[in-house]
Amino acid sequence: MNKESKIKIGISIGDINGIGAEVIIKTFDDKRMLDFCTPVIFGSSKVISFYKKMLNSNVSIHSVSNIGQIVDGKINVLNAWKEDVEITVGKSNEVGGKYAFFSLKEATKALKNGSIDALVTAPINKENIQSDEFKFAGHTEYLESELEGDSLMILMAERLRVVLATGHIPIAEIAKTITPALIKSKVNLMYKTLVQDFEISRPKIALLGLNPHCGDNGVIGNEDDDIIKPTVLELQEEGKLVYGPFAADGFFGSKAYQQFDAILAMYHDQGLAPFKTLSFGKGVNFTAGLNKIRTSPDHGTAFEIAGKNKADESSFKEALFKAIEIYGKRSNYQELTRNTLKKTKRE
């Protein structure tokens, strides 16, 4: 990738008391990363310097006060705040949440106005970040409120891609939330993103059942027979390669997931427990369905190991690569589809 084609990747620093700064610094300790993108870290050069010293890192940063000052070939740190901040490594507190939001807010603003091409978010703590300005379950919900489109969380690693029909809701609410309309909406979003962001022309999608053994013909619940199976048939009639429902335990245990481009799980732990078992440390969270691209590592703030030089940057680095890759594929798709009519007329 030549210098002119490098994309600008914004990076939100996450909770300043967690492992976010550490995995960012470790990622860019590898100078070759600058061959792939121009990074812009939204945070504070003082915070980055604090963690550099703790990690004994020699990584060089370029401190800027506005987006117009960023330089290719440098690790740009855009100072989202100027004041000194007390860092209490490994502790969850209001300060960590406050500045995590400052970073995310500024990065999102730059993403919206096109100053950066894609966003990679370091982990936040969903409890301490809550405020009058941030009343969301997490990054995904906040970004959906700020950007265009309907968000779709895809957890991915190599060819394994898991989507959730329901997200951060209580177990008691899941069965009442699963409807044909919800399933169709998720599948249609999956189909669109697999085509435009992953260049899969005919995606093959699996749906997991809601109940154990997909309800055993009504013995363990009727939702699979009454809601999921008929919806699968309707989607097939529309020409989509959608199959299921599959019992989640056997589906992952037999490695049947390897035969599909994506999987729709009915609830959070049904999809994420096997995903993280199979790929923890290498997985990436991609917020699909929006008009801008955002990825993140598959782990949290990990306060228990913060400041101990134990954090593994592999997932963060993979999230960075995926943001670059998806941006390229979506740009290609948009260019091809934008010129379809023009090309047809020429022919």
N, C-alpha and C positions, 0 to 999 in steps of 0.2 A: 504494500500500500504506500503510495507516494505521499509526500507532505501535503500536496494540495487536496488529496482525497480524505485526509484524516477527519474524523468526526469529533465533535466536541461532546464529551461525556460529563455531565454534571454528577456530582457525588454529594449526597447529604451525609453528614458526619455521624448521625444517630445520637444515642445517649452518650454524653461526654465521659460518663463514669463506667461505661461498658467497654466492649472489645472493638467497637467500631473504628476508632482511630488506629488501633493496633493493626487490624487486618488491612486497612487502607495503606498504612505505611509499609507493611510487609509486602503488599502487592507491588508497590512502586519501588521497592528496594531492587526489583528486577528492572533495570533500565530499559530492557527491550520492550516493556509495556508501552513506552512512549512512541514506539514505531507504529502502534495500532490506533492510537487516539490522542486527543489533547484533553487531559483531565482538568476539571474545575471542581475543587473541593469547597463546598459552601460551609464555612465554619469560622475558624479563627487560627491565624498563624501561631498564636501563643499556645493554643491547645495542642496543635500538631507538634510544636517544638517541645512541649512538655512530654509528650509520648515518645518523640524521637530520642530525647535524652534518656528516658526510662528504658527504651529498647536498645540503646547504644547504636542507633541507626545513623548512617551518613547520608541518607536521602536528602537531596537538595530541593527546597520549595521556593516558589516564586509568589510572593505575597502581593495581592492586588486589592484595590478598594472598589473597583467596579468591573463589569464584564468586558468593557472595551479595552482593558489593560492586559487581558490574558495573552499568553505567548505560546505558540506551538513549540514542542520539544521541551516544555517545562511542566512541572507539577504545580499548577496554579492553585493557590489557596485564596478564595475570595472571602474577605472578612465580613461576615454577616453581622457581627457586632464588634465594638471597639473596646468595651470595658473588660477589665480583668475578671475572670470567673474562677471561683474556688472549685477545683477538681477533687472529688473524694472517690478515688478509684475503687471500684467494686461495690459502691453503695448506691442504692436506688433512692433518689430524693427529688424534690421539686426543682432544684437547679438543673439537674440532668435532663428532666423533661422539658423545662422551659427553653433551654438552648437547643435541644433536639428539634423542637418545633421551629425556632428561629431559622435553623439551617434548612429544614424541609420547606418552610414557607418561601424563603428566598430562592431555593433551587426550583421549586414548582413555578414560581413567577418567571424565572428564566426559561423554563421548559415551555411555558405557555406562549411567551413572546418570540420563541425561536432563537434565543441567544445560545442555547445548548440544544443538541440534537436528541439526546436521550438521557435518562436519569437512572442512576444506580443508588439505592438507598441502603445505608448501614442501619443496623437494628435499633429500634426504639423500645422503650418499655411502655406498654399500652396503658398502664395505670398512672404512672407519674407524669405522663405527657398531657393528661386531661386538663383542660382549662376552659375559659369562656370562649376562646377561639378554636380550640380543638376538642370537639365532642364526638369522636369517631372511634370505631372499634380497632382501627389500625390504618396503615398507609393506604391500603386499597380503597377504603371508603372515603378517605380524605381526598385522594387524587380523583376519584370519580366525581366528587362534588366540585372540583376545580377545573376539570378537563371535559372534553366532549366525548359522548359515547356511554355505553354500559359496560362496567368492568367485569372481567372474567379472570379469576386467579388460576394460573396454570403452574403447577409444580412440575419441574422437568429435570431429567438427567438422562443424557444420551437419548434413547428412543422412548423412554418412559415419560409420559405426560399425563398428569392427574388433574382433573377439574372437579370442583365441589358444587353440587346442586344447592346445598345450603352451607353457610359459612359459620360465623361466630354466633350461633343461637343455641339455647338450651336443648338438651336431648328431648325433653318433653314436648318441644314445639316442632320437631322435625317432621313427624308423620302428617301433621296438619298443614305443613308448609309445602310438601311435595304435591304438585299438581301437574296435569298434562301441559298447561301453559308454561310453567316454570321449566319443565324438562325440555320442551321444544325451544324455548328461549336460549337455554344453555347450549343445547346441541347446535343451534343455528350460529351462535357466537363462536363455538368451537370450530365449526366447519369453516366459517369465514377466516378465522385467524390461522388455521392450519393451511389454508390455501394461500393467503397473502403474506404471512409471516414465516412460514416454514416450507413454502413451495411444494406442497403436497396436493396434487391436482384432484385426487379422488380419496379423501380421508376416510379411514375405517375407524369407527368409534364404538366402544363398548360401554354399556350401561350396567352398573352394579345394582343388585336388588337391595331393597330396603331392609327386609326381614331376614333372619337366619334361614339359609336354604331357600331363599326367595319365597318364603311363606309356606313351603311344602303344600301347595295347592289349597291354601286357605287354612291349614292347620295352625300356622304361626302368623296369622295376619293376612288381610286381603289386599293390601296396598299394591303388592307386586302384580297380582292378577287383574285388579280393577283399574290401576292407574298406569303402571310402568309398561306392562306388556302391550296394551292397546296403543299406547303412545309410540312405542317402538315400531309397531306395524304401520302407523300413520306416517312416521318419518321415512320408513322404507318405501311407502307408496309415493312419496315425494322424490324418490330417487337417491336418497342418502344411504350410505353403507353403514347403518346403525344396527347393532346386535345386542341381545340381552333380554331380560336381566340375567346376570351371572351372580352366583353366590360368591361373595368377596373372598372368603377363606380359600376355597378351591381355586379361584381365579388367579390369585397371586401365588398360592402354593404350587400350582402346576405350571407356573410361568406362562400361562395363557396370555398375559398382558403383552408379551413380546410380539403377538400377532396383530396388535392394534396400534394405530397412530396416536390415540388418546383414549382416556377412560373417564367416564363421568361417575363419580362416587356420590352417594346420596347425602352424606354428612361428613363433617370435618375429620373425625378420627378414623372413619372407615377408609378414607383415601390417604390421609397423611401418615397414619401409623405404618402401613406397609411401605409407603413411599420413603419415609425416613429410615426405615429398617434396611431397605435395599440400597439407598443412595446417600445417607447422611454424610455431610461434609463435601459432597460433590453436586448437590442439588441446587436448583435456582428457582426462585419465585418470579414469574413473569405476569405482570398485570396486562392482560390482553383486553381487547374490546374498546380501548380508548384511542383518541386521535394522536396520542404521544406514547412513547415507549418507556416503560419503567421495569427494571429488574432488581432483585435483591438476593442476598445469600439465604440459605434455607435454615439459618440458626438465629437465635435471639441475642440479647445483650451479654449473656454469660457473665454476670457480675462475679460469679464464684471464681473465675480464672482471670478476670481483668487485672492487668498490671503485672502478671506473673510470666509474661512472655510464653504463654502456652497456647494462645489462640492460633488456629489453623486458618490461613487466608485462602485456602483452595476454593471454597464456595464463593467467596467474594470475587476472586479472580475470574471464576467461571461466569458469575453474573455479569461482569464487565465484558467478557468476550461475547456472551449471548446478546447483550444490548447492542454491541457493534454488529453482530451477525444479523439480528432481526431488523435493525435499522436498514441495513443493506438490502435485505430481501424485500422488505416492505416498500422501499424506494423503487426497486426494480418493478415490483408488481404495480405500483401506482403509475409508473411511467408507461408500462405496457398497456394497462387498461385505459389510461388517459388518451392514448393515441390510437385506440382500436378503430374508431370511426374514420380517422384520417387515413390510416393504413389501408382500410377496406376500399375507400374511394380511390386511392392511388392505384390499387390493384385492378 
